[in-house]
Amino acid sequence: MATHFVSVCPAVTVDPPSAQPEPERGDAMTPTLTALLCLGTRPKPNVWAEPGSVMPWGTSVTIWCQGGLEVQEYRLHKEGELETWDRQKPLESKDKVKFPITHMADIYAGRYRCDYLSPTGWSEPSDPLELVVVTDASPLRVPAPGSALRKGVGSQVYPSHSPAWGQCGRSEPHFTPPPPPLLESQSKPSLSALPSPVVTSGGNVTLQCASRMGFHRFILMKEGERQPSWTLGSQPAPHGGTQALFPVGPVTPSLSWTFRCYGYYSNTPQVWSVPSDPLQLLVSGVSGKPSLLTQQDTVVTSGQRLTLQCRSDVSYDKFALSKEGAPDLPRRLRRQTQPGLSGATFYLGLVRPSHGGRYKCYGGHNLSSEWSAPSDPVDILLAGQLSYTPSLSVQPGPMVAPGENVTLLCQSWSSVHTFLLSKEGAADPPLRLRSQYRAGQHQAEFRMSPVTSAHGGSYRCYGSASTSPYLLSQPSDPLELLVSSEGP
């Protein structure tokens, strides 16, 4: 919005020297005092950038400077430059001017101020404008501090403040910005939520921005906000590169919680990397939890197709599926309506090791950003990922009568952290027991007491490691437990 002001400086009439009376004592300061009073009538101008102050490399941006109706000239200053960056006289609009940049590049990134000339003199400078370029942030693209020249394609050399400015009193050179030397994927940081992007309403979460580019600082931006939400110095990342950990919260469903992060080097704070992929937090509440079902056993093997279904008797408009510990976004689907039910089917494709884990689903309404309480978890276990094969035996024998005590013994010569016992066709997840080392073998005893007809069926056991509890060994040979119809 335009800011208009009216000069209130008193008019000063200066008589010819011959007509001026000899000033009395104290009158000699009057012109100086008048000039100082006039300084207060020239408010500092406003400066901003359109469409924004954080711009991708190669795009166009316009810096605007707005003073008042009596302005005769505007100047734009770039921090670190000894000379005025550019000058403009107001033409189209009497109270503001624009300084366009047709091809944004790292040489235009920096801190800008503007001032203006009015009939009473020059104004004070505006507040600073931080103009940021989003690029691959490779050290190959970072000019040396204080450099006034920048190399282009081949041997082309162009000054740091003359090309790519349009319609500002300079001739526009024929100029094509050099392409970034790195692939975007190489410099793009990753953004993940720890421990999960699913956060209970009112809870807190840590967002991890990481990169192997060795950035000195990281910036976290929240969608809908034009200024950086947080800026943190980097620290070494566990697996190489650098990272920053941003605490976020408490989260509430009344706000949007979508973030991106950037990295930069300390000697070029206005040259940012390309943004990370967006990360949206899912805020879960207390409304009726849906049910998560699997169309196959929870123990699966590579090559099977994995499908999970989220169902609810609440009429939800959308559903989300999340995997515990996964830093990526939950999968989301529109509902599929059935009489008395709402739900969604998640097709996860052919089973691979990354599918192993604990899953939950949520329901939501279109007019709310809050999601339901989570479903009960479903564990997807991948058999055949560890090379050994345990053995399964039964005491006192495979045929028992109701009321007897039965022990299924799972053993392995290989090191096992946990044994799992699964029953073919059972809706319940496999039983788990910590391994014990006896007589040179790792083993676990699964006791059933007293036995009922429901215990009859085909059993297999598996082993797992502590570091990857959802990746299992080869299955044991099946063991058929027969429960007679009559007691002893």
N, C-alpha and C positions, 0 to 999 in steps of 0.2 A: 504494500500500500504506500502511495506517495506521501512523503513528509514535506509539507510546505512550511516555510517560515518567512517572516517579514522583518526586515532590518529595522531596528529601533535606534540605530546610532544617530545622535544629533548631528544635523548638518553644520559644518564648520565653514564659515565664510572667511577667506583670507584676503585682507586688504593689500594693496600694493605697498611695497616697503616704505615709500614716502608718506603714505597715509597712516602707517601703523604708529600708534602712540608708544612711547617708551613703556615697557612692562614694569608694573610695580613688583616689589619683592614678593616672591611666591607665585607670580603668574607664569613664570617660565616653565613650570611643570604641567600647565594646563593641557597643551597638545598631547603630551605623553600620556596623561591620565585619560584623556578622551580616547586615544588609541587603545589603551588597555581595556577600557570599558567596552570598546567595539569588539574586542576579541571574544568576549562572552556572548556576542550575538551571532556567532558562526558555529553552530553545533557541528560536531564531527559527523561525517557522512556515514551511510550504511553501505556495506559491501557484501555481496553474496554471489553464489554461482548457480546457474541453471543448466541442465536439470538437476544438478547436485554437485557436491564438493568431492565426492568419491567417484571417479570416472574410469571406465575401462580404457586401456591403451588404444589409441587410434580413433576414438570417438570425438565428437565435437562438444564443446562446453563454452558457455558465455559467462564472463565475470561482469556483474553490474555494480555501478557505483551511483548512489543517489544522494544528492545534496539538497538544493532548494531552487526556487524559481529565478533567483538572481545570479546563478552560477555562470561564470564566463568560460571556465575551462576545468577539466578534471585531469588528475595525474594518477597513474597506477604505479606502485612501487613493489618490487619483489625483494624480500629479505635476502641479504647477501650480495645484492647488486649495487654498485656505487652510483650508477646512473638511473634516472627515471626510466621505468620499464616502458611506459607508453603515455601519450597525452591524447585527449579527446575534447572536442568542443560539443556542447549539447546541440543536437540537430532535431531529430524526430521528437524527442521528449525534452522539455525544458528543464526538468528537475533530475534527470538521470542520463547516464550513457552506458554503452555496453562495450566490452573488450572481448571479442570472440576469438576462440581458439578452434580451428577447424580440425586439427588432428592432435588429440591429447597424447603427450609422450612424457617420459620421466623428466625431460629437461624443463617442462612447464610445471612440474610439481613443486610446491613450496608454499611459503607464507606471504600473502599479499595484503597491502593496505592501500587505500586511496585517500586523496584529499582534493580540495577544489579551491578555485580562485573566485572570489566575489568582489563587489566594488570596495569592500573594506579590507581586502587582503586574503591571504591563504588561511584555510581552516586548519585545525589540528587533524592528524591522520585518523582514519577509521580504526575500529577494532580489527584485529587480524583475521584474514580468511585463510584457512588451511585447505589448499587444493591438493588432492591426492590422486595419483594415477595407479590403477590396478593393472599389473603386468605380471610377467613371469618371475620378476624379482631376482633374476640371475645376476651374479656379480659381473657377468659379461655386459649387462645392460646398465650397470650403475656407473655414471661418470665420476671421475675423481672429484672430491670436494673442491669447490672454487673454480672448476673448469668452465670456461666461457665458450668452448667449442665442443662439438659432439660429432663423431664420425657417423656417416650414414652408410648406405649400400655402396660397396666398392670403395673408391677414394673420395666420394662426395663428402664435403665438410660444410656444415652450416652453423650459424651462430645460435646460441642457446635461447635468444629472445626475439629473433626476427621471423623465422618461418612459421607457418600455420596460424598466424594471426590474420583474421579477415576483416576487411572494411574498417581499418583503424588508422588510416593515414599512411600505411606502408603498402607497397606493391606485394602481391601474393606470389611467392616463388613457386616454380613447379617442383613439388616435393611429395614424395611418397614415403611414409614412415617405414623404416626397416622392419622386417618381420622378427618376432621374438625368436631367439636361438634355441630355446628349450620347449619341449612339448608341455602343454598345460598340465598334464597329469604329473609331470616331474616336480613342478613347483607348488602344486595345489596342496595345502595342508589338509589333514584329516580332522574331523570333529566328531567326537563320540561322547556318550553320556555314561558316567560311572556311578552306580553299578549298572544302570539300565535307563533307557529313555522313557520308561513308564514310571511315573512318580505319583504317589498318593497325594491328593489335595492337601495343601498345607505342608508338604514335605520339602526336602532339599535334595539337590543333586549336584554333582561335580561334572563340568564339561571340560574335556581334555582336547586341546588343540595341539597337534603334533606335526612335525615335518622333518625330513632328512636333509633339508636345505641349510640347516644351521642358522635359522633366523634368530636374531637377538631379542626380539619382542614379538608378542602376539596380541591381536585385537579381536575382541568378541563383539559382534554386532547383532542386535535384536531386530527382527523384522518390524518395520514401521517406525523405527527410530533413525534419524539422520546422523546423529552423533554416535561415536563409539560407546558402547555400553561399558566395556572394561578394557584396560590395557595392562598387560603384565609382562615383566621380564621373563626370559626363557630359563629353563633348567634342563639338564641332560635327561633325555628320554631313556627308558629302560632298555630299548632295543636299538639304540642309535639315534642320532639327530637330536633335536630339542623339542621341548613341549612347554605348555603353560596349563595350569589347572585352575579353572574359574569356578568358584562356588556360586551356585544359583539357588535362590529360594528365599522365602517359602513360595511355592508355586500355587496359583489359584486358577480355577477354571474360567474366571471372568476375563482373563487376558490371553493373548496369543503368545505362545512360547516357541517361536521358530528362530533359530540362530544360524549364523555363518561366522567363520573366523578367517583372519588374514595373518600373514607374517611379514616382518620387514627387518632390515638391517639398521643398526643404530646410526650409521653415517648417512643414511638416506631415509629419514622417518616419514617422508611423504610418498615413497615408492613402495606400494604394498604388493604382495603376491596376489595371484588370482584367488578368489574366495573358495573356501571349502564347499563341499556339497551341503545343502541345508539340512539342519537337524531339528526336527519338531518333537517336543516333549509331549507325551500323552499323559494327561492328568486324569487319574482314576478317582472315582467317588465311592458312594455307598449304595447306589441303586442296585436293583436285583441282578445278581451275577448270572451270566449265561453258563451253558454246559459246553465243554470241549470234548469232541468224540473223534476217534480214529477209525477209518474203514479197514484197517489191518491190525494185526497184533502190534503191541508196543515194541516188541523185539523184531527188527527188520534187517534185511540184508541188502547189500549194494545191488543196484539194478531194479529193485522194486519201485513202484510208483507210490509216492507218499502223499496222502490226502488227509486233511484235518477239517472237521466241520464244527462250526460254532452255532449253537442253537439256544433259543430263549422263548419262554412264553410271554415275555414283555415285548411289545411292538417297537423294537429298536429300528432305526433307519440305516445304521451302518455298523460294521463290526471291524475289529482290529485283532491281529494275531501277533503276539510278541514271544521272543525266545529269551529266556533268562541269561543275562550276561552278554547278550549280543549288543554291540554298540550301534548297529544300524537301526533305521526306522522300522517300526512295526508294519506289517502288511495290512492294507485296509481294503475292504470291499463293501459295496452296497448290499443291502439285504436282499435275500431271496424269500419271498413270502409263501407260506403254506398255511392252510386253515388252522388257526389258533397258535401258530408259531412264526417266528422270524429267525433268520439265520443266514449264514454265508458259508460257502465251501472254499477252502484254500488248497489249491493244487500246487504242491511244492516240487513237483518233477521227480526225476529219478533219484533214488537215495544215494547220497555221498556222505563222507565222514562229517562234513560240516553240519549236516542235519541233526546229528546227535545232540540232545539237550532237553531242557524242560520248557514247555510251552504253556501259555495262558491266552485266553481271549477275552475281549471286552465288547460291550454294546454301547451305542451312543445315539443321540438324537441330533438331527440336522441343525436345530436352532440353539444348540448348546455345545460348548467346547469341552464339557465334562463328560467323562466316560464312566461306565458302570464299575462296580467292584469286579475284580478278576474272577474268572472261572477257577475251578479246582485245577491244579496243574496236571499235565500229561507228559510223561517222560518218553522220549523216543530213543530207543537203545539200538545200536548197530552191532550185530553179531559178525564174527569173522574178521574183526579188525586187529586182533592179537593172534599170534601164530599158534599158541599152545591149545590143546584140547583137554579139558578136565574129564574125569570119570564120575559116574553117578551110580550109587548102589543103595539098597534098601534093607533095613533090619526091622523085624525078623525075616521078612520075605515079601515078594511082590503080591501075594494074595493074603488078605487079612479079613477079619470079621469086624463088624461095627463094634466100637467101644475099645478096641485094642489100641496100643501105643505103637507108633511107627516113626522111624527116623530115616530120612533120606540124607545120605552122606555124599558130599561133593568134594573131590580131591584133585590135586594137581602137583606134579613134581616141579613145575615152574612157580616163580614167585607171584603170589596173588594177594591183592589188598582186600578185595571184597568178592564174595560169591553171590550169584543170583540164581534163584530157582523159579522157573516159569512153567505154567501149566497150559497146555494147548487149548485154545478157545476160551480161556478165562478172561473175564472183563477186568479183573483186578490186576494191578501192576505186579511184576515179579517180586518175590521176597528177597531181602538182602541180609547177609550176615558177614561180619568181619572175619577174615581168615585167621586160623590158628595154625601154628607150626607144631606138628607132632609126628614122630617116627620118620623124620626126613621128608615129610610131605606137608603141603599147605592144605587145609581142609576146613569145612564148615558142616555142622550137623543141623538139619532142618527137622524139627520134631513136630509131629502131628498127634495130638492127644486131646480127647479120644477121637478115633477115626469115625467118620460118617460116610454115607454113600456119596456125599458131595465131594469127598476127597479123591474119588476114583477118577482116573484119567491118565494122560500121557505127560510125563515131565522131562525137562532138560535142565541142565545147569550150565552156567557160564562164569568166567572170571573177569575182573576188571582191575585197572590200576588206579591209584589215588589221584594221579594227575589228569586222567581222562575217564571219569566214572561212567560216561555214556557210550564208550567204545569197548566192546566186549570181545572175549576170546571166541574161538570156534565153539560150537555147541557140543555138549556131551552126546553120546548115543541116547536115544529116547528110552525112558523107563516107564513101563505100563504098570500102574498100581490098580489092582483089582480088589474091590470091596464086596464080599459076599452078601447076599440078601438076608442071611440069617446070622444071628449072634453066636458066640461060642457056647 
